[in-house]
Amino acid sequence: MNIAFYVGRSGIIAHSNSLNISAQNVTNVSSIGYKATTTDFRELIYNQMDQNINKQLDNEHKILNGHGVKVQSDPLQFSQGQFQMTEYDLDFALASDNCLFAVDRRGTTQYTRNGAFDASVEGDNIYLVTTDGAYVLDNNNQKITIPKDETGRLDIEGLKDRIGVFYFENPYALFRYDGQSFAPTAESGEPQVATPGQYDILQGAIERSNTNLAKEMSDIIVTQKAYAFSAKVVQTADEVEDIVNNLRQG
């Protein structure tokens, strides 16, 4: 079959995946602590071109030609998002590029930049939790309790200093449960307790998504054009095959 079919098909698949990644970033432009991803492409299926020239060249120096493209990876962009002041005492934002909060979500420790926390009353204890009920952990991976003052109100004095903050040698290699929750991998390294000099916690603030909306919209336009051209390659290759078949029959 004409190699153009394979080239066009790979382009359609790759740019469809790229469009999905951009759409995910745009959809989460308002998600707290969301970290965007980008798309890395790679050329596919190399073969040696030998058109009866340069016969004296060895295999190492012969011309290579690629056929098609694929999405090689979708690396995580771990840059700082913008801060939004909420004035809510249980909202926290991390001023650091590679530090995260730790949470216990159904028995699994995950790491997040989403500091929109709340309080959960469980019997005689009040725990600091995420909005979906995961327990926020301290530096010793213990749940954080919030005491009451004499009036029965939550005593949040010094609360931000009790929140655990961790960092990874390579945060870009974290496993993503979603764009807000992560887990360590062999490439990211194990979580390390961060020292106060490595970060600052802002109380009454949240970190917005680091999605660059202008860039994402530009990428979507480019991806749509590339997708359309890839589809055109398939269509043209099909038309050429029809012409060739008709010539043979004639």
N, C-alpha and C positions, 0 to 999 in steps of 0.2 A: 504494500500500500504506500502511496505517496507520503514521504516523511512530513510534509506540511500538515497532514491530518493530526499527527502526534504533537507537532509543535503548537498548532492552534488549540488542540484539546487541553494540553498542559497549561497554556496561558489562560484559558477559560476557568479551569479549576483553581489555579494559583490566585488569579485576581478576584475570583469569587470569595476565596478564603480571606484575602486582604480586605475586601469590602466588608466582610463580617467582622473583622477585627476593628476597623474604623467605626463601624456602626455601634459596636459594643462600647467603644470609648465615648462616642457622642451621646449614647443613651445614658451613660454614667457621669455626664459632665456636672451633675448636681449631687452625686453621691459623696458622702463625707469620707475622706481618707482614701478615695479610690486612686489607684495607680494605673496609668494607661500603659498600653503595649504598642509596639511598632511592628512592622513587617520587614523581615529580611528575605530577599529572594536569592535563588541560586540557579545557575544554568544546569541543564540536565543532559545526560546521555552523550558523552563525548565519543567520537570515533575519529580515526585517522583518515585524512584526505590525501589520496595519492592519485594525481592526474598525469602520471607518466612524466613528472618533472622532478628534478632534484633527487634522482634515484640514489645518489651517493650519500644522502643523509641517513643517519641511523634512526631507529624508532624514537629515541629521546627527542630528536629535533624535527620530526615530521609535524606537519600542520594538524592541529586538532580543531574539530568543529563541534559545537554543542547543538543540541536539538531540544528546544523547549525550556521550561522554567518551572520551579516549584517554590513554595514558601519554606525556606530553610528553618526559620525560627520566628517566634514572636516575643522578643526580649522585653522584659519589664522595665519601665521607666520609673526610677525611684526618686525623682526630683521632688523638691518641696512644693506643696500646693499652697495657695494663698490662704491666709487666715481670715476668719469671719468672727467678729465679736458677737456673742449671744447674751452675755451677762448672766447666763444660767450657771450656778455654782458647781454643777456636776458635769459641765462640759470642759474638756481638756484638749489642748493641742500641743503636739511635740514640735519644738523648733530644732530640727535636726534632720539631715537627709537619710540617715541609715538606722535610726532607732525606732523601736516599736513598743507598744504595750503588749502585755501577755494576758490572755483570757482563757478560762476553762469552759469549753463548749462541749457539753455532754461527755465529760471525762477526757476530752482531747485538748491539749494545750495548743492554742493557735496564737498568732501574732498579728497585730493590726495597727493602723494609724488612725482608725476611727475612734475618737475619744468622746463621742456623744454618749455619756454614761447616765445611769439613773440609779435609784435605790429600790431594793427588793426586800420587803418585810417577810421574814420566815420565822415564825414563832417569836422568840425573844430576841432574835438577831436581825440586824439590818445590813444587807450586803450591797457593795458597790457592783453594779452589773451593767452590761451593755443593753441597748434598746431591745435586743432579741433574747435577753435573759442569760447570757453567758457571764460567768463570774470574772471580775477583774482581779488580777493577781498582783502580789507584791514581789519584791526581789527574791523572795524565798519560795515563790510559786504557791503562796497561801492566799486564800480568799481574804478580801479586805472587808472588815466590818466597820460600820459607821455608828458611833455612839450618839446618845442624845444628851442635850444639856439640861439644866434644871427646869426649863420651861417645857421640855418634851420635844423641842425642835432638834433637827439633825445638827450635830456638832461637826462642822466641816473644817475646823481650824487644823491646819497642817495636813489635810487630807492628800493634797497633791504630792507631798513629800513621801507618802507611804505607797504610792503607786509604783509598781515595778516597771522599769524601763530596760530594754535589752537591745543589743546590736549584733549584727552578723558581719563577718569579714567580707562576704560577698552577697549582699542583699538581693542583687539582681538574679541570683540563682535560686531564690526561695520558690517552693511549690505553692501555687495559687489555688486555694479553694474557690476563691472568687477574686474580684479586684480589690477587696478590702481585707481579706483574711489569708494568712500565709502559714506555711510550715517549713521547718529546716530541711535541707537536703545535704548530701555529701559534699556538693559543690559550694553550698552557702556557708557550711560550717555550723557548729553548734552555737546556740544562743549564749551570749556573754552579758553579764550584768554591766550596764553602762554607769559611768561615774557622772556626777553632776556637771563636770566640765565638758562632757560630750553632748549635752542637750540642755534645753530649758523647757519647762512645762508652763504653758499659758492657761490659766484658769478662767472660765467664762468665755472660752473661744473654741472653735473647731477648725480643722483643716479641710479646705475644699478639695475637690478632685484636681489632679494636676493635668487633666486633659486640656490641650491647646486647641480650642474649638476652631480657630481660623485655619490652623494647619490641618486638622482633621477634615474640614470641608474641602480644602484644596486637594488633599490626598484622595478623597472620594471622587472628585471630578477626574483626576488623573487615572484612577483605577477604573472608573466607568469607561473612559476612552480606551484604555488598554484592553478591557474586557471586550468592547465592541470590535476592536481591531483583531483580536484573537478569533472571535466568532467569524469575522470576515475572511480570515485566513482559511478556516475550515470550509466556508462556503466556496471560496475561490478554488481550493484544492478539489472539492467535489465537482465543480464545473469543468476543471481541467481533465479530471478522470472521465467525465462524460464525453468530452471532445475526443480524447484518446481512444476510448472504446468505440465511438462512432467511426473513427478513421479505420480502426482495425476491421470493423464489420464491413466497411466499404471496400 
